[in-house]
Amino acid sequence: MQNTQNHVTFPPVENALTEPNGLLAVGGDLSPQRLLQAYCNGIFPWFNENDPILWWSPDPRMVLFPDELKISRSLRKALKKSHYQIRTDDHFVQVMQACAAPRKAQAGTWIHPQMISAYTALHEMGLAHSVETWIDGELAGGLYGVALGKVFFGESMFSHVTDASKIALVHLVKQLQCWGFGMIDCQAKTEHLASLGAREISRTEFNRHLNLLIPDSLTGSKWDFDYQSITM
């Protein structure tokens, strides 16, 4: 990072490395101001616990445009069942902790206490949100991310029950469509996201969308939507 008159700023995203793809800067902090500065410029933190903070802006960038959502036949059947309930911002920290749980082929997690504390601060500002699938009174799956302007920056998702995270994502996308959101940032390519309609775009195009969809002043609020009114 660069220090200009005691104000730390990020380098231009065009300076990001190609290997590892997108590594832009090292250091700084995870204050709300720093995180908001990063997201508005297409940058996000990703690092292991006890390591320096690493900031990334990969090229290409995986995104999901809400009107390009793909719902498989099996998922559509699951969505039509009445055995689940969607909640928003109900158990934000619990969602982050569930996303941090060990997964197959992973030695650790990047969602460590420092990250949970930082995003909880954004949540308390009304800028970070969770979308949760509840089944029989238990948190079965969900996701969390940051909403700025008309962009949702997805961070992570989890499932304790088959399709629970996908159900949460579909309801999120449908609601974002109603609210006029233009893009969901998925950061890096996965086959799971690609199956739902996400695709890669260039970093230049990604930042162009950010400039159009994020206003100069940011406000937050607790999310509340009636999932039963959303047409699948």
C-alpha positions as CSV (number, residue, x, y, z in Angstrom):
1,M,0.0,0.0,0.0
2,Q,1.0,3.6,-0.5
3,N,1.0,6.3,2.2
4,T,0.2,9.7,0.9
5,Q,0.0,12.5,3.5
6,N,-0.8,10.0,6.2
7,H,-3.7,8.5,4.1
8,V,-3.1,4.9,3.1
9,T,-4.4,4.2,-0.4
10,F,-4.4,1.1,-2.6
11,P,-2.3,0.9,-5.8
12,P,-4.2,1.0,-9.1
13,V,-5.8,-2.4,-9.7
14,E,-3.9,-2.6,-13.0
15,N,-0.8,-3.2,-10.9
16,A,-2.1,-6.5,-9.5
17,L,0.1,-9.5,-10.2
18,T,-0.8,-12.1,-12.8
19,E,0.8,-14.9,-10.6
20,P,-0.7,-15.3,-8.1
21,N,-3.6,-13.9,-10.0
22,G,-4.8,-10.6,-8.6
23,L,-2.5,-10.0,-5.6
24,L,-2.3,-6.3,-5.3
25,A,-1.1,-5.2,-1.9
26,V,0.0,-6.3,1.5
27,G,-0.7,-4.8,4.9
28,G,-3.1,-2.2,6.2
29,D,-6.0,-3.0,8.4
30,L,-9.6,-4.4,8.2
31,S,-11.3,-1.2,9.5
32,P,-14.7,-0.5,7.9
33,Q,-13.3,2.5,6.1
34,R,-10.5,0.4,4.5
35,L,-12.9,-2.4,3.5
36,L,-15.3,0.0,1.9
37,Q,-12.5,1.7,0.0
38,A,-11.4,-1.7,-1.2
39,Y,-14.8,-3.0,-2.3
40,C,-15.6,0.2,-4.2
41,N,-12.4,-0.3,-6.2
42,G,-12.9,-4.0,-6.9
43,I,-10.5,-5.2,-4.2
44,F,-11.1,-7.7,-1.4
45,P,-9.0,-9.2,1.5
46,W,-8.1,-12.9,1.6
47,F,-5.4,-14.3,3.8
48,N,-4.7,-17.0,6.4
49,E,-4.8,-16.4,10.1
50,N,-1.5,-15.0,11.5
51,D,-0.4,-14.0,8.0
52,P,-0.1,-10.4,6.7
53,I,-3.4,-9.0,5.2
54,L,-3.4,-9.7,1.5
55,W,-5.5,-7.6,-0.9
56,W,-6.7,-9.1,-4.3
57,S,-8.2,-7.9,-7.6
58,P,-8.1,-10.9,-9.9
59,D,-8.5,-10.7,-13.7
60,P,-10.9,-12.2,-14.9
61,R,-13.6,-11.8,-12.2
62,M,-16.4,-14.2,-11.6
63,V,-19.8,-12.5,-11.4
64,L,-23.5,-13.4,-11.5
65,F,-25.8,-10.9,-13.3
66,P,-29.2,-11.4,-11.6
67,D,-31.1,-11.9,-14.8
68,E,-28.7,-14.7,-15.9
69,L,-29.5,-16.9,-12.9
70,K,-29.9,-20.6,-13.9
71,I,-32.1,-22.9,-11.8
72,S,-31.8,-26.6,-12.4
73,R,-34.9,-28.8,-12.5
74,S,-33.9,-30.5,-9.2
75,L,-33.2,-27.2,-7.5
76,R,-36.5,-25.8,-8.8
77,K,-38.3,-28.8,-7.1
78,A,-36.5,-28.1,-3.9
79,L,-37.5,-24.4,-4.0
80,K,-41.2,-25.2,-4.4
81,K,-41.2,-27.3,-1.2
82,S,-42.5,-25.6,2.0
83,H,-40.2,-27.2,4.4
84,Y,-37.8,-24.3,4.7
85,Q,-37.8,-20.6,5.8
86,I,-35.6,-17.8,4.5
87,R,-34.3,-15.3,7.0
88,T,-32.0,-12.3,6.5
89,D,-29.6,-10.8,9.0
90,D,-31.0,-13.1,11.8
91,H,-27.8,-14.9,12.8
92,F,-25.0,-13.2,10.8
93,V,-22.1,-14.3,13.0
94,Q,-23.4,-17.8,13.1
95,V,-23.4,-17.8,9.3
96,M,-19.8,-16.6,9.1
97,Q,-18.8,-19.3,11.7
98,A,-20.5,-22.0,9.6
99,C,-18.8,-20.8,6.5
100,A,-15.5,-21.0,8.4
101,A,-15.9,-24.7,9.3
102,P,-13.4,-27.1,7.8
103,R,-14.2,-28.5,4.4
104,K,-12.9,-31.4,2.3
105,A,-9.4,-30.8,0.8
106,Q,-8.9,-27.7,2.9
107,A,-6.2,-27.5,5.6
108,G,-7.6,-24.3,7.2
109,T,-9.9,-21.3,6.6
110,W,-9.5,-17.7,5.7
111,I,-12.6,-16.8,7.7
112,H,-10.8,-16.5,11.0
113,P,-11.7,-14.4,14.1
114,Q,-10.1,-11.2,12.6
115,M,-12.3,-11.5,9.5
116,I,-15.4,-12.3,11.5
117,S,-14.9,-9.2,13.7
118,A,-14.3,-7.0,10.6
119,Y,-17.4,-8.1,8.8
120,T,-19.5,-8.0,11.9
121,A,-18.6,-4.3,12.1
122,L,-19.9,-3.9,8.5
123,H,-23.0,-5.8,9.5
124,E,-23.7,-3.5,12.4
125,M,-23.4,-0.6,9.9
126,G,-26.1,-2.3,7.7
127,L,-23.6,-3.0,4.9
128,A,-22.9,-6.7,5.4
129,H,-25.8,-9.2,5.3
130,S,-26.6,-12.8,5.7
131,V,-29.3,-14.8,3.9
132,E,-30.2,-17.9,5.8
133,T,-32.1,-21.1,5.1
134,W,-33.8,-22.6,8.2
135,I,-35.3,-26.1,8.3
136,D,-37.1,-27.4,11.4
137,G,-35.8,-24.5,13.5
138,E,-32.2,-25.1,12.6
139,L,-29.8,-23.1,10.4
140,A,-29.3,-25.4,7.4
141,G,-27.4,-23.3,5.0
142,G,-26.8,-19.7,3.9
143,L,-24.4,-17.1,2.7
144,Y,-23.1,-13.7,3.6
145,G,-21.6,-10.7,1.7
146,V,-21.4,-6.9,1.4
147,A,-24.0,-4.8,-0.3
148,L,-22.9,-1.4,-1.7
149,G,-25.2,0.6,-3.9
150,K,-26.6,-1.9,-6.4
151,V,-23.8,-4.5,-6.1
152,F,-23.7,-7.5,-3.8
153,F,-20.2,-8.8,-3.0
154,G,-20.7,-12.5,-2.1
155,E,-18.1,-13.7,0.4
156,S,-18.9,-17.3,1.3
157,M,-21.7,-19.9,1.6
158,F,-22.3,-23.1,3.4
159,S,-24.7,-26.1,3.5
160,H,-25.6,-28.5,6.3
161,V,-28.5,-29.9,4.2
162,T,-28.4,-30.6,0.5
163,D,-29.3,-27.5,-1.6
164,A,-29.7,-25.2,1.5
165,S,-27.1,-22.7,0.3
166,K,-28.4,-22.8,-3.2
167,I,-31.9,-22.1,-1.9
168,A,-30.6,-19.0,0.0
169,L,-28.7,-17.8,-3.1
170,V,-31.7,-18.1,-5.4
171,H,-33.9,-16.1,-3.0
172,L,-31.2,-13.5,-2.7
173,V,-30.9,-13.2,-6.4
174,K,-34.6,-12.9,-6.9
175,Q,-34.8,-10.2,-4.2
176,L,-31.9,-8.3,-5.7
177,Q,-33.7,-8.3,-9.0
178,C,-36.7,-6.7,-7.3
179,W,-34.4,-4.1,-5.8
180,G,-32.7,-3.3,-9.1
181,F,-29.3,-4.7,-8.2
182,G,-27.1,-5.0,-11.3
183,M,-24.3,-7.5,-10.3
184,I,-23.2,-10.1,-7.7
185,D,-19.5,-10.4,-7.3
186,C,-18.4,-14.1,-6.9
187,Q,-14.7,-13.3,-6.9
188,A,-13.2,-16.5,-8.3
189,K,-14.5,-19.2,-10.7
190,T,-16.0,-22.4,-9.3
191,E,-18.1,-25.0,-11.1
192,H,-20.7,-24.6,-8.4
193,L,-21.2,-20.9,-9.3
194,A,-20.9,-21.5,-13.0
195,S,-23.8,-24.0,-12.8
196,L,-26.0,-21.3,-11.4
197,G,-25.2,-18.9,-14.3
198,A,-22.1,-17.0,-13.0
199,R,-19.4,-16.2,-15.6
200,E,-16.1,-14.5,-15.9
201,I,-15.6,-10.9,-17.1
202,S,-12.5,-8.8,-17.3
203,R,-11.3,-6.7,-14.4
204,T,-11.8,-3.6,-16.6
205,E,-15.5,-4.5,-17.3
206,F,-16.0,-5.4,-13.6
207,N,-14.8,-2.0,-12.4
208,R,-16.8,-0.3,-15.0
209,H,-19.9,-1.9,-13.6
210,L,-18.8,-0.8,-10.1
211,N,-18.5,2.8,-11.2
212,L,-22.0,2.7,-12.6
213,L,-23.7,0.8,-9.7
214,I,-22.1,2.2,-6.5
215,P,-22.9,5.8,-5.6
216,D,-20.4,8.2,-4.0
217,S,-22.2,8.1,-0.6
218,L,-23.0,4.8,1.0
219,T,-25.9,4.0,3.4
220,G,-26.8,0.7,5.0
221,S,-29.9,-0.9,6.6
222,K,-31.1,-4.2,8.0
223,W,-32.4,-6.4,5.2
224,D,-36.0,-7.6,5.4
225,F,-37.8,-9.3,2.6
226,D,-40.8,-11.7,2.3
227,Y,-39.4,-14.8,0.6
228,Q,-42.9,-16.2,0.2
229,S,-43.8,-13.4,-2.2
230,I,-40.9,-14.2,-4.6
231,T,-41.8,-16.0,-7.7
232,M,-39.5,-18.9,-8.7
